[in-house]
Amino acid sequence: MAVVTSLPTLSVIIPNYNHGKYLPACLNAILRQSVTPLEVIILDDCSTDNSVEVVERFAAEDPIFRLIRNPKNLGVMPNVNKGVDLARGSMSAWVRRTTRSCRDCSRSPCASSPASRSGVFLRDWRLA
């Protein structure tokens, strides 16, 4: 029987375009998880609202938040794939900006509700 020496680490990926009004609830929900993710990567796709300022405020308070600003608009799936490439965790979860995660979703990300439309995938997977 194999012995598990460490738990998997989770990188949360949030593609963003003009979702500044939704981000505080989403990011606070991630902070309320019973298991803190290794990192939360917010990929901003040239937003024209206050999204960047919102993420910068969270990043100033907690280093798990990483803001990546794209020089041009990529679209959702290329942003998710870019997040997977940048992720340092052994697992990645794609979270929509409107997700208000359940309390223990980070403990068992594969059990997250299909209604949340979030995705969980292992490293080296890409979405087409």
Long-range contacts (C-beta under 8 A, 24 or more apart in sequence): 8-89, 8-90, 8-91, 9-37, 9-38, 9-88, 9-89, 9-90, 9-91, 10-35, 10-37, 10-38, 10-89, 10-90, 10-91, 10-92, 10-93, 10-106, 10-109, 11-37, 11-38, 11-39, 11-40, 11-41, 11-83, 11-87, 11-88, 11-89, 11-91, 11-92, 11-93, 12-37, 12-39, 12-40, 12-41, 12-92, 12-93, 12-95, 12-106, 13-41, 13-43, 13-80, 13-83, 13-84, 13-87, 13-92, 13-93, 13-94, 13-95, 14-40, 14-41, 14-42, 14-43, 14-83, 14-94, 14-95, 14-96, 14-97, 15-43, 15-45, 15-76, 15-79, 15-80, 15-83, 15-94, 15-97, 16-42, 16-43, 16-44, 16-45, 16-47, 16-51, 16-55, 16-79, 16-97, 17-44, 17-45, 17-46, 17-47, 17-51, 17-73, 18-47, 18-48, 18-49, 18-51, 19-47, 19-49, 19-51, 19-97, 19-98, 20-47, 20-49, 20-50, 20-51, 20-53, 20-54, 21-49, 22-97, 22-98, 23-51, 23-54, 23-55, 23-58, 23-97, 24-54, 24-58, 25-100, 26-95, 26-96, 26-97, 26-98, 26-99, 26-100, 27-54, 27-55, 27-58, 27-65, 29-99, 29-100, 29-101, 30-95, 30-101, 30-106, 31-62, 32-101, 32-103, 33-101, 33-103, 33-104, 33-105, 33-106, 33-107, 34-103, 34-104, 34-106, 34-107, 35-104, 35-106, 35-107, 36-64, 36-106, 37-64, 37-89, 37-93, 37-106, 38-64, 38-88, 38-89, 39-64, 39-65, 39-66, 39-87, 39-88, 39-89, 40-64, 40-65, 40-66, 41-66, 41-68, 41-83, 41-86, 41-87, 42-66, 42-67, 42-68, 43-68, 43-70, 43-74, 43-79, 43-82, 43-83, 44-68, 44-69, 44-70, 45-70, 45-73, 45-74, 45-75, 45-79, 46-70, 46-71, 46-72, 46-73, 77-127, 77-128, 80-119, 80-127, 81-126, 81-127, 84-121, 84-123, 84-125, 84-126, 84-127, 87-123, 89-123, 90-122, 90-123, 91-120, 91-121, 91-122, 91-123, 92-120, 92-121, 92-122, 92-123, 93-118, 93-119, 93-120, 93-121, 94-118, 94-119, 94-120, 94-121, 94-127
